[in-house]
Amino acid sequence: MAATDESPPSIEHPLLESDFLERRLYQLKLAGTAANDHTLVCLPTGLGKTTVSLLVTARRLDEVGGKSLMLAPTKPLVQQHADFYREALQIPNEEIVVFTGDVSPDDRAALWQDATVVMATPQVIENDLVGSRVSLADVTHITFDECHRATGNYAYNYIAERYHADATDPLVTGMSASPGGDEEAILEVCANLGLREVEVMTEDDADVGEFTHDTDLEWERIELPDEVIEIRDALNEVISERLEKLKELGVARSTRPDQSQKDLNRMRAELQKLINNDQSEGFKGMSVHAEIMKLRQAVTLVETQSVEALRRYFERQRNQARSSGASKASQRLVSDPRVREAMRRAESFDELHPKYRKTRMLLAETLGLEGGQRVIVFTESRDTAEALTEFLQSSFDARRFVGQGNREGSDGMTQTQQQDVLDDFRAGEFEVLVSTSVAEEGLDVPEVDLVLFYEPVPTAIRSIQRKGRTGRQSEGRVVVLMAEDTRDEAYFWISRRREKEMESELRELKGMASDLEAELDDSQQSLAAFDTGAKVDGDGGKPGDGSGSSSGTQGVSQQPGLQDFAGDTDSSDDDEHDAGESPDDESNVDGSGETAPAADEHGQPERHVPSADGDTVEIVADQREMDANIARDLSRREEIEIRLETLEVGDYICSDRVAVERKSVADFVDSLVGGDRSVFEQVGAMARHYARPVVVVEGEGLYEQRDIHPNAIRGALSSLAVDFGASILRTEGEDDTTELLATIAKREQQLEDREVSVHGEKGTKTRSEQQEYVVSSIAEIGPVTARSLLEEFGTVEAVMIASEDELQAADGVGTVTAERMREVIGSPYTGAGDGSSAGSDSS
């Protein structure tokens, strides 16, 4: 007689731990499509998008080999994925590595070589690609988690471009519960990542519904007290007056304080046009516009957050107005009598905000009367998160969960602190998590009984992410607090409309809703092989052969690959990858036997590996310059190799005598009136090390920045040129600067036959500088690590005789770096013809 408590059937595969993954039809179907083409996988939060990626990774590593790369936007999410993969995959833990900014660039370059699965934040991989520390050539599967971020200049876009160009056998999987608000946004994500298929599952799908539960959505209308309304009205009066000034300039059409963000953006654009035409009214108007934005933020806080959040905001504004170099907008804001009166009213308000009161009541119902165990409260404001946590702790066991950045009056949380809070929440150590947006995306937050929106959010993506924290294993409840007659109500209805639009667009894109039921039987037939290990007849069509649905997503029986999780690792002819080549092919050869030209099936320009014949030039870029696109654009050129380092002086090194300090016109002027290091200190340090220091001033309107007389700027330029011997070059923008740097580097290295040196060639160094120079040259560890070592050991001699374990006591020195240092220091010298690199990273 069969047991009644049998566990659900599991997925079996040579690379998966036995009995670890529950077999779910919808996950297998999604993995079947994703294993055969570049696919956008859309699945509600909590239903296992990561499992889908894992299945594809296991198949690719088993069939094709190479490496797998998974990217996620935050450090906690990267670590979460790594923990899951280490549990699920039969791969040694040391071959599943985590790359975040906490791992040094040299250690990442070394770890990459032996890794099978890499989990990383996108900024780290982007930096390593730009700096030529890693190659994507042998990466056979890349996953972009929370792929809706692939817009604008986000690092996902550059990585995807490089992957399609560099990889021998690429396969891309994009994952999101909410990829975009409309068809245009979704298609933009697909275009940026090179995705050609869209697979969507929602709670309405038959094979997903059994794993989800109903989630009640409620909204609670909150009436604001008269005192709060009076503070808001006083601030709105000032906004209307400021808008009147912009109306006089012809950029504002109305003086109503509740202008849409779209209208405010339009005003700013029109003011910028005035500035570009050298009209002084544009600068005055821009200052007024900045003040309006500050006032609107104050109104938002008092309407939708709390008076306590407003008090904290006012305090920061006062401190900014007192600081050196404060803008006129900040100074006018805090000196206006009506704003000062609003500040006074906020300071004297001692009643409980109605949103606080309602939050406490809802938590008492859920955790007390209804016997719930966990609640998440989401809020837009860190100030609110901190103040609300303090308030709730008098009645509940509550903790905050905020991002890592610090600011005045607000401490962020380190990655370790974030992880500890999540671990304690999962373990039931406390019952209420008060979180900003940092917990919205992907983090494995446990099932909760109530998700409380302290305020609505106006985007469908974030609303879907938040609501996905409940209704996974049991019925859930979502409550949204809305302050009456405020932007809360507008945001709520905007979000509702956009969610419906997104679902409609996804249904249309996936193009398979009508075929799903008919294909279900065939899918189940294929899945029978998971229990028996039998081979499924794979006569279905391959991607691109015209079979299957019009969207290119076939049923599971037609998708080679799902049966491969049965444990039979033999390949059939139907398991060829989407390019129509054997997975073992290393070259793209046409019928004539010649290597085919650089054609790319993905529509991406093919990137050539630079030849080693001396035609390439190298530019060393400060890794802090990655905020601009210059290093990325230079790295796309086959004749230029970029190396990223933390430079002691300059932003770009073009040779042993040319270092370049890049300043936007705004940064240049700001550096004249304050900052941690003035432009004179920066260029002075550069001139001590390089014979040809160059200052690039980038952008238009140098003499129109702030309220500095043009002669003061001319005097600064003259001093840099005459007193420091620096060449001052003007460029129109980033593109112009990119071309200029390429030209300088080529001239120096190809025409003048000079080498690149991050230490320069000039100047008599102080004793400390000489000591730093000697230590920094060991295994090319660089000046920052050199100083750390000297501070730790005191002398160059002590560094030289330190053991590997002792070296690791210094900040920035990991196992790999210490090993390389000892190899360089302790190995016998064998002469110039040795040719060994001692593991150094030439990039």
ChimeraX attribute file (.defattr): number of C-alpha atoms within 10 A of each C-alpha:
attribute: neighborCount
match mode: 1-to-1
recipient: residues
	/A:1	3
	/A:2	5
	/A:3	6
	/A:4	6
	/A:5	6
	/A:6	7
	/A:7	9
	/A:8	11
	/A:9	14
	/A:10	16
	/A:11	22
	/A:12	23
	/A:13	23
	/A:14	17
	/A:15	18
	/A:16	22
	/A:17	17
	/A:18	14
	/A:19	14
	/A:20	14
	/A:21	16
	/A:22	14
	/A:23	16
	/A:24	18
	/A:25	17
	/A:26	23
	/A:27	23
	/A:28	23
	/A:29	24
	/A:30	28
	/A:31	28
	/A:32	27
	/A:33	29
	/A:34	28
	/A:35	28
	/A:36	24
	/A:37	24
	/A:38	25
	/A:39	26
	/A:40	31
	/A:41	27
	/A:42	23
	/A:43	24
	/A:44	21
	/A:45	25
	/A:46	23
	/A:47	21
	/A:48	14
	/A:49	23
	/A:50	19
	/A:51	19
	/A:52	23
	/A:53	26
	/A:54	22
	/A:55	28
	/A:56	29
	/A:57	30
	/A:58	25
	/A:59	24
	/A:60	23
	/A:61	18
	/A:62	15
	/A:63	19
	/A:64	19
	/A:65	18
	/A:66	19
	/A:67	24
	/A:68	25
	/A:69	22
	/A:70	24
	/A:71	26
	/A:72	25
	/A:73	20
	/A:74	20
	/A:75	20
	/A:76	21
	/A:77	22
	/A:78	23
	/A:79	22
	/A:80	17
	/A:81	24
	/A:82	21
	/A:83	14
	/A:84	13
	/A:85	21
	/A:86	18
	/A:87	14
	/A:88	20
	/A:89	22
	/A:90	15
	/A:91	17
	/A:92	10
	/A:93	16
	/A:94	13
	/A:95	17
	/A:96	23
	/A:97	21
	/A:98	25
	/A:99	24
	/A:100	20
	/A:101	14
	/A:102	11
	/A:103	15
	/A:104	16
	/A:105	23
	/A:106	21
	/A:107	17
	/A:108	21
	/A:109	19
	/A:110	17
	/A:111	21
	/A:112	20
	/A:113	12
	/A:114	13
	/A:115	19
	/A:116	21
	/A:117	28
	/A:118	21
	/A:119	25
	/A:120	25
	/A:121	24
	/A:122	23
	/A:123	21
	/A:124	20
	/A:125	26
	/A:126	22
	/A:127	23
	/A:128	22
	/A:129	22
	/A:130	27
	/A:131	23
	/A:132	18
	/A:133	21
	/A:134	20
	/A:135	17
	/A:136	24
	/A:137	17
	/A:138	17
	/A:139	25
	/A:140	23
	/A:141	30
	/A:142	26
	/A:143	26
	/A:144	26
	/A:145	27
	/A:146	20
	/A:147	29
	/A:148	23
	/A:149	18
	/A:150	25
	/A:151	18
	/A:152	11
	/A:153	12
	/A:154	13
	/A:155	19
	/A:156	27
	/A:157	22
	/A:158	21
	/A:159	24
	/A:160	23
	/A:161	20
	/A:162	22
	/A:163	29
	/A:164	25
	/A:165	23
	/A:166	20
	/A:167	18
	/A:168	20
	/A:169	24
	/A:170	21
	/A:171	27
	/A:172	27
	/A:173	28
	/A:174	28
	/A:175	24
	/A:176	25
	/A:177	27
	/A:178	25
	/A:179	28
	/A:180	26
	/A:181	23
	/A:182	18
	/A:183	17
	/A:184	11
	/A:185	16
	/A:186	23
	/A:187	17
	/A:188	18
	/A:189	24
	/A:190	23
	/A:191	17
	/A:192	18
	/A:193	27
	/A:194	24
	/A:195	21
	/A:196	16
	/A:197	22
	/A:198	27
	/A:199	23
	/A:200	24
	/A:201	24
	/A:202	20
	/A:203	16
	/A:204	10
	/A:205	14
	/A:206	15
	/A:207	15
	/A:208	18
	/A:209	13
	/A:210	11
	/A:211	15
	/A:212	20
	/A:213	15
	/A:214	15
	/A:215	18
	/A:216	13
	/A:217	12
	/A:218	12
	/A:219	15
	/A:220	13
	/A:221	16
	/A:222	16
	/A:223	13
	/A:224	18
	/A:225	12
	/A:226	9
	/A:227	14
	/A:228	19
	/A:229	15
	/A:230	13
	/A:231	23
	/A:232	20
	/A:233	15
	/A:234	16
	/A:235	24
	/A:236	22
	/A:237	16
	/A:238	20
	/A:239	25
	/A:240	18
	/A:241	15
	/A:242	18
	/A:243	24
	/A:244	18
	/A:245	17
	/A:246	24
	/A:247	16
	/A:248	11
	/A:249	16
	/A:250	12
	/A:251	22
	/A:252	20
	/A:253	14
	/A:254	14
	/A:255	17
	/A:256	15
	/A:257	20
	/A:258	14
	/A:259	16
	/A:260	11
	/A:261	10
	/A:262	8
	/A:263	14
	/A:264	16
	/A:265	12
	/A:266	14
	/A:267	21
	/A:268	18
	/A:269	14
	/A:270	19
	/A:271	25
	/A:272	17
	/A:273	13
	/A:274	19
	/A:275	19
	/A:276	14
	/A:277	11
	/A:278	13
	/A:279	14
	/A:280	12
	/A:281	14
	/A:282	22
	/A:283	19
	/A:284	17
	/A:285	26
	/A:286	21
	/A:287	18
	/A:288	20
	/A:289	23
	/A:290	17
	/A:291	22
	/A:292	24
	/A:293	15
	/A:294	18
	/A:295	20
	/A:296	19
	/A:297	14
	/A:298	23
	/A:299	26
	/A:300	17
	/A:301	22
	/A:302	23
	/A:303	23
	/A:304	25
	/A:305	26
	/A:306	23
	/A:307	27
	/A:308	21
	/A:309	22
	/A:310	24
	/A:311	22
	/A:312	18
	/A:313	18
	/A:314	22
	/A:315	15
	/A:316	14
	/A:317	16
	/A:318	15
	/A:319	13
	/A:320	17
	/A:321	20
	/A:322	13
	/A:323	10
	/A:324	10
	/A:325	13
	/A:326	12
	/A:327	17
	/A:328	16
	/A:329	19
	/A:330	19
	/A:331	17
	/A:332	15
	/A:333	23
	/A:334	20
	/A:335	12
	/A:336	12
	/A:337	12
	/A:338	17
	/A:339	22
	/A:340	16
	/A:341	14
	/A:342	22
	/A:343	20
	/A:344	13
	/A:345	17
	/A:346	22
	/A:347	15
	/A:348	10
	/A:349	14
	/A:350	10
	/A:351	9
	/A:352	13
	/A:353	18
	/A:354	16
	/A:355	23
	/A:356	16
	/A:357	12
	/A:358	16
	/A:359	18
	/A:360	16
	/A:361	11
	/A:362	15
	/A:363	25
	/A:364	16
	/A:365	12
	/A:366	17
	/A:367	18
	/A:368	11
	/A:369	9
	/A:370	11
	/A:371	11
	/A:372	16
	/A:373	16
	/A:374	21
	/A:375	27
	/A:376	27
	/A:377	24
	/A:378	26
	/A:379	22
	/A:380	19
	/A:381	20
	/A:382	21
	/A:383	22
	/A:384	24
	/A:385	25
	/A:386	20
	/A:387	17
	/A:388	25
	/A:389	22
	/A:390	14
	/A:391	16
	/A:392	19
	/A:393	12
	/A:394	9
	/A:395	11
	/A:396	16
	/A:397	13
	/A:398	21
	/A:399	20
	/A:400	21
	/A:401	24
	/A:402	21
	/A:403	18
	/A:404	14
	/A:405	10
	/A:406	11
	/A:407	9
	/A:408	10
	/A:409	10
	/A:410	12
	/A:411	14
	/A:412	15
	/A:413	17
	/A:414	14
	/A:415	16
	/A:416	11
	/A:417	14
	/A:418	20
	/A:419	18
	/A:420	12
	/A:421	19
	/A:422	21
	/A:423	15
	/A:424	12
	/A:425	20
	/A:426	17
	/A:427	11
	/A:428	13
	/A:429	13
	/A:430	17
	/A:431	21
	/A:432	25
	/A:433	25
	/A:434	24
	/A:435	24
	/A:436	21
	/A:437	17
	/A:438	17
	/A:439	24
	/A:440	21
	/A:441	24
	/A:442	27
	/A:443	19
	/A:444	18
	/A:445	19
	/A:446	19
	/A:447	21
	/A:448	25
	/A:449	25
	/A:450	28
	/A:451	25
	/A:452	25
	/A:453	22
	/A:454	26
	/A:455	24
	/A:456	29
	/A:457	24
	/A:458	20
	/A:459	18
	/A:460	25
	/A:461	22
	/A:462	19
	/A:463	20
	/A:464	19
	/A:465	20
	/A:466	24
	/A:467	22
	/A:468	25
	/A:469	28
	/A:470	28
	/A:471	24
	/A:472	20
	/A:473	14
	/A:474	15
	/A:475	15
	/A:476	22
	/A:477	21
	/A:478	21
	/A:479	21
	/A:480	21
	/A:481	22
	/A:482	25
	/A:483	22
	/A:484	15
	/A:485	13
	/A:486	15
	/A:487	19
	/A:488	23
	/A:489	19
	/A:490	14
	/A:491	17
	/A:492	21
	/A:493	14
	/A:494	16
	/A:495	21
	/A:496	17
	/A:497	15
	/A:498	19
	/A:499	22
	/A:500	13
	/A:501	17
	/A:502	21
	/A:503	18
	/A:504	14
	/A:505	17
	/A:506	23
	/A:507	17
	/A:508	13
	/A:509	18
	/A:510	19
	/A:511	18
	/A:512	21
	/A:513	14
	/A:514	8
	/A:515	13
	/A:516	15
	/A:517	12
	/A:518	11
	/A:519	16
	/A:520	19
	/A:521	14
	/A:522	14
	/A:523	21
	/A:524	13
	/A:525	12
	/A:526	22
	/A:527	24
	/A:528	15
	/A:529	19
	/A:530	23
	/A:531	14
	/A:532	10
	/A:533	16
	/A:534	15
	/A:535	17
	/A:536	19
	/A:537	13
	/A:538	18
	/A:539	12
	/A:540	17
	/A:541	18
	/A:542	24
	/A:543	23
	/A:544	12
	/A:545	10
	/A:546	11
	/A:547	14
	/A:548	18
	/A:549	12
	/A:550	11
	/A:551	15
	/A:552	22
	/A:553	27
	/A:554	24
	/A:555	25
	/A:556	28
	/A:557	26
	/A:558	25
	/A:559	28
	/A:560	28
	/A:561	30
	/A:562	26
	/A:563	27
	/A:564	27
	/A:565	24
	/A:566	22
	/A:567	20
	/A:568	16
	/A:569	14
	/A:570	9
	/A:571	12
	/A:572	12
	/A:573	10
	/A:574	16
	/A:575	20
	/A:576	19
	/A:577	22
	/A:578	19
	/A:579	14
	/A:580	11
	/A:581	13
	/A:582	14
	/A:583	18
	/A:584	11
	/A:585	10
	/A:586	10
	/A:587	10
	/A:588	14
	/A:589	12
	/A:590	10
	/A:591	7
	/A:592	7
	/A:593	8
	/A:594	9
	/A:595	11
	/A:596	12
	/A:597	10
	/A:598	12
	/A:599	12
	/A:600	12
	/A:601	11
	/A:602	15
	/A:603	12
	/A:604	15
	/A:605	16
	/A:606	20
	/A:607	18
	/A:608	13
	/A:609	11
	/A:610	15
	/A:611	10
	/A:612	7
	/A:613	6
	/A:614	10
	/A:615	13
	/A:616	17
	/A:617	22
	/A:618	22
	/A:619	26
	/A:620	25
	/A:621	26
	/A:622	19
	/A:623	19
	/A:624	13
	/A:625	15
	/A:626	16
	/A:627	9
	/A:628	11
	/A:629	13
	/A:630	18
	/A:631	26
	/A:632	18
	/A:633	16
	/A:634	21
	/A:635	20
	/A:636	19
	/A:637	16
	/A:638	15
	/A:639	18
	/A:640	18
	/A:641	21
	/A:642	25
	/A:643	25
	/A:644	24
	/A:645	22
	/A:646	17
	/A:647	19
	/A:648	15
	/A:649	23
	/A:650	25
	/A:651	21
	/A:652	27
	/A:653	30
	/A:654	27
	/A:655	28
	/A:656	21
	/A:657	22
	/A:658	26
	/A:659	31
	/A:660	26
	/A:661	20
	/A:662	21
	/A:663	19
	/A:664	19
	/A:665	22
	/A:666	18
	/A:667	15
	/A:668	21
	/A:669	23
	/A:670	18
	/A:671	18
	/A:672	16
	/A:673	12
	/A:674	12
	/A:675	12
	/A:676	7
	/A:677	10
	/A:678	16
	/A:679	23
	/A:680	17
	/A:681	12
	/A:682	15
	/A:683	22
	/A:684	18
	/A:685	16
	/A:686	27
	/A:687	24
	/A:688	18
	/A:689	22
	/A:690	25
	/A:691	18
	/A:692	19
	/A:693	26
	/A:694	25
	/A:695	24
	/A:696	20
	/A:697	22
	/A:698	22
	/A:699	17
	/A:700	16
	/A:701	13
	/A:702	18
	/A:703	17
	/A:704	19
	/A:705	18
	/A:706	15
	/A:707	11
	/A:708	14
	/A:709	11
	/A:710	13
	/A:711	10
	/A:712	13
	/A:713	17
	/A:714	13
	/A:715	11
	/A:716	17
	/A:717	17
	/A:718	15
	/A:719	14
	/A:720	21
	/A:721	16
	/A:722	11
	/A:723	11
	/A:724	17
	/A:725	17
	/A:726	24
	/A:727	16
	/A:728	16
	/A:729	14
	/A:730	20
	/A:731	19
	/A:732	12
	/A:733	14
	/A:734	16
	/A:735	13
	/A:736	14
	/A:737	20
	/A:738	17
	/A:739	14
	/A:740	16
	/A:741	20
	/A:742	18
	/A:743	12
	/A:744	17
	/A:745	25
	/A:746	23
	/A:747	16
	/A:748	19
	/A:749	20
	/A:750	15
	/A:751	9
	/A:752	11
	/A:753	10
	/A:754	17
	/A:755	16
	/A:756	21
	/A:757	17
	/A:758	25
	/A:759	19
	/A:760	22
	/A:761	16
	/A:762	15
	/A:763	11
	/A:764	10
	/A:765	13
	/A:766	9
	/A:767	9
	/A:768	12
	/A:769	12
	/A:770	12
	/A:771	17
	/A:772	23
	/A:773	17
	/A:774	14
	/A:775	24
	/A:776	19
	/A:777	14
	/A:778	18
	/A:779	22
	/A:780	17
	/A:781	21
	/A:782	21
	/A:783	22
	/A:784	16
	/A:785	18
	/A:786	26
	/A:787	21
	/A:788	17
	/A:789	25
	/A:790	19
	/A:791	12
	/A:792	16
	/A:793	18
	/A:794	12
	/A:795	15
	/A:796	15
	/A:797	12
	/A:798	14
	/A:799	19
	/A:800	16
	/A:801	13
	/A:802	15
	/A:803	14
	/A:804	19
	/A:805	12
	/A:806	14
	/A:807	25
	/A:808	18
	/A:809	15
	/A:810	19
	/A:811	15
	/A:812	20
	/A:813	24
	/A:814	18
	/A:815	12
	/A:816	18
	/A:817	24
	/A:818	23
	/A:819	18
	/A:820	20
	/A:821	27
	/A:822	19
	/A:823	16
	/A:824	16
	/A:825	14
	/A:826	11
	/A:827	10
	/A:828	8
	/A:829	9
	/A:830	9
	/A:831	7
	/A:832	7
	/A:833	6
	/A:834	8
	/A:835	8
	/A:836	9
	/A:837	10
	/A:838	13
	/A:839	15
	/A:840	18
	/A:841	16
	/A:842	9
	/A:843	18
